[in-house]
Amino acid sequence: MLFIGLAGLLDKLRPSPGGVGAVYLIFPLQTVVCATLLASFWREYHLAPPRRAWFAAAIGLAVFALWISPQFIFRQPPRLVGFDPGVFSGHPRLYWPELILRLLRLVVVVPLLEEIFWRGFLVRYLDHEDFQATPFGVFSQRANLIVAVAFMLEHLWPDWAAALIAGFLYNMVACRTRSLSSCVLAHALTNALLGAYILSTHQWGFW
């Protein structure tokens, strides 16, 4: 969140007339920093092999369908404005690193970071301060609601409805599987499918 805020602040302080905003520097930096932190604390996470992987994958697919459904159900216009690696199309040495790091952020870093935080920590902490003493996947309806709403609020407002439902669905994966890895799997599959959809339709606003 700090990196995202920094990108917005830099764009306000020093607008880029060429259309290459601070986000093209900040997002790769964010990816590298967050991936480094994940690797540094890897032994602290309880990431056993996923349980009920088929269920987690089905939820991941359902969330992806839900995320893009407004365009098909309500005929919403294409979301073409966003993190477009095409701004570096004439510079392969910048284009490919930007695109690869953006996909790495979407499919690997974000699912790990968010599931460790939302399902691994916060939903348990809201019920008991000593969250590690609480079994994973065991939480109250109050914690379920707070985490789903908070998960919604961290996304762009056009995605709020889908993000709210996604928050409840990912919480359900935690509850049904009692596996943090299953939550990561569901989230990663959603984001991988969304990444493929973005690249095939050039709807960069979904990033």
Protein Blocks (a to p, Z undefined) as FASTA:
>chain_A
ZZmmmmmmmmmmmccfkopafklmmmmmmmmmmmmmmmmmmmmpccdddehkllmmmmmm
mmmmmmmmmmmmnopacdfbccdfklmmmmmklmmmmmmmmmmmmmmmmmmmmmmmmmmm
mmmmmmomblmlpcghiacfklmmmmmmmmmmmpcfklmmmmmmmmmmmmmmmmmnopak
lmmmmmmmmmmmmmmmmmmnopaklZZ
